[in-house]
Amino acid sequence: MRAAVLALALAVAVRALAVGLPAMAETLPSAGSVFEADFTNPGLSPAHWTLTLSRDGSGHFRSERGNVPVGTLENMEAPNMDRDIRVSAEFADSVFQAAHRHNLFNETCESRMKVAFTGWKKLSYSGPEGKGTCGFNFAKDKEIQELGDRLVAVAGTIVEGGRLEALLQHDPLGLDRETEYLVEAAQDGRAQQIVAIRGILERLAGDEGVMERVRRRARVLLARTDGPTG
């Protein structure tokens, strides 16, 4: 009798698992899928960048400065960048989930509202289940607009990391103002996924050749990389 009860319980559990798996598969992005954000604004530096992400948070960032004049030591711009990066898995997963909620971006994103031009954002998804692309300056869907804003903030963090590297090499005193800005930007959301520039922050935190307050701010920023928001 006891064996029969256990067998019945096992059968019920197996059936429940079998029923649940398809529903779970519908909510999770497929392995091997790739997301890409492409941004263009000739009035900014960089004028163009692309950010590709895999669901585990690994990715690549490439930027081009454009025709904006080269900055001075007092306003040093980051050089063109072409490097592998990593964001938190939680952030990457939220991006992929948004893609699935919006039909892999197979929809019209642009609102066509008369608003200021802030940059053309193109979101693309490609995976075993399909692919799609949509572009916008200002999105008609709130979630898509917020996703675009978050991606711009992540790109801003990566570019800021490149600027810190340039300052460390050419103008260490400039790190004082730049790290002060970055701490403020991380607090108000203009810079997100600080984990993407962990390398340069670790260098600054341990470099006795830079100001103590620069090292202290670098440690404050590094502490943010331990949380789910990166």
N, C-alpha and C positions, 0 to 999 in steps of 0.2 A: 504493500500500500504506500509506504513512504517513498519507495523508488518511483512509483507511478506519479505521485505528487510532484517530485523533483523533475521528472521528465516533462510533465505538463507545464511547470513553471519555466523550464528552459525553452520549450517551444514557444510560449507566449513572449518571452524576452527576445528570442530570435526574430519572431514576426514583427515585434515593435521596432526593432533595430532596422529590419528590412524596409519597413514603411517609412521610417524617419530619414534614411539615407538619401533618397531622392530629393526630399524637401531641403535637406542640408546642402546638397550639391547645387541646388538652384540658387542658394544665397551666397555661395563662396566662389570667387574667381577661379578659373581653371589654371593649373600649373602651366608655366611656359608663356603666360600672357604678358604683354608689355603695354605700359601706358606712356604717352609722351605729351608734354606740354610745350608749345612753341609760342614765343612772345616776340612781338616786333613793335618798336616805337622809335623812329628816327631821332626824336628829340631827347632821348635819354642815353645814358652810358651805363651798361652796354645797350646798344640799339637793338640787338637781337640775341636771344638765347633759347636753347632747347634743354629740357630736362626729361630724361627717360627713367622710368622706375619699373622694377619687378616687385612682386607682392611681398617679398621678404625684406624690402627696404633698400636693396642694392640698386645702383643706378649710375647714370652718367650725366655730366653737365658740360655744355659747350656754349661759349658766349663770344660775341664780336662787338667791339667797342663802337664801330660805326664812324661817322664823320665828326663827332663831337671833339673839340680841341683837346689835346693832351693836357692833363692837369699839371699844376706846379707842385712843389713839395708841400705847399700849404693846402692843396686840394688834390691829392694824388688819386688818380683813378686806377682801378684794378686792370691789369693787362687782360688780353684775350685769354680765355680759359678753356681747357679741354681735358677733363679729368673724371675719373670714377669717384662717385660719392656714395654716402649711405645715410639714409634717414631712418627713423624708427619704424619697426614693422607695423606698429599701430597706425601710424600716419599713412604708410603705403596701403595698408588694408582698407582704410577709410576711402582712399582715392579709388581703389578698385571696386569697392562696394557702390560708390557713387556712379561709376561707369555702368554697372549692371542695373542700377535703378533708373538710368536714363538710356536704356536700349543701346548700350555700348557707344553712346554719342551719335546714334543714327537719328538725330532730330535737329530741328532748327533752334539754335541757342540764342542768336542775336535778337534783342528786344526791338530794335529799330527806333528806340526812343532818342530824342535829341538831347544827348548828354555830352559832356566834355570827353574828348578822346584821351584815354588813359593807356592805350596800347592794345594791339590786336592779339587776342589769346586764341590759340587753336588747341583743342584737346582731342587726342586720338587714342584709340584702344585697338589692340590686335591680339587675337588668341584663337584657340581651337574652336571656340563657340561662335566666332565671327569677328568683325571689325567695323569701326565707324569713326567719323571725324565731325566735329562741329566747331565753328569759330564765332567769336563775338568781341565787341568792345565792352558792351554792357549786356549781360544776359537777362533774358526774360524770366528765367527760373531762379529763384532765390538760392537754391542749393548750388547750382552751377556757378552763379556769381560769387558765392562765398568760396567755392573750390578754387576759382580763378584767383581770388584775393589771397588765399592761403598759399597757392603755388608761387605767386609773385613774391610773397614774404619769404618763402623758402629760398627762391633764387636770390633774393636780396641778401640773405644770410651767407650763401655761398660766395657771392661777389664780395661781400664784406670780408670774408676770410681771405680772398685773394688780395684785397686792399691791405689787410693787416700784414700779410707776407711781404708785400712791396714796401710798406713802411718799416718793417723790421730790418729789411736790407738797406734801404736808402735814407730813411728818416725816422730813427727810433723815437725821437721826441714827439713825433706826430701820433704815436700810439696812445698818448695820454687822452687827447680829444676823441680819437676814434673808438677806443674801448669805452669811454664814457657814453658816447652815442649808442654803441652796440648794447650796452646794459639797458639803457632807456628803451631802445627799440625792441629788445626781447621782452621787456615788461609790458609794453603796450601793444604787442602783436605785430609790429612792423617787420620784425625779424622772427622767423619761426624755424624749428628744427635746428637748433644750435648744434646738435650732435653732428651735423654735416661738416662742421669746421673744428671738430674736436682736436685734430692734429696741431693746427697753429695755436689754439688756445693752450694746449699742453706745453708747447714750446715757450709761449710767453709766461705761463705760470712758473716755469722752472728756470727762466733766464735771469740771472742776477745782473745782467747788463742793462736791463730796462728798469723803469721806475717801479718802486714798490707798489704804488697804487695801480699800475698797469697789471702787475702780477696778481694783485688782489682781485681786480675786476675779472681777470681771466679765470681765476678760481671760482668766482661767483657764477660766471657763465658756464663753466664746466659742471657745476652742481646742477644746472638745469638739464643737462643731458641725461641724467639718471631717471627722469620721469617719463611717462608715456608720451608727452608732447615733445620731448627731445629738446 
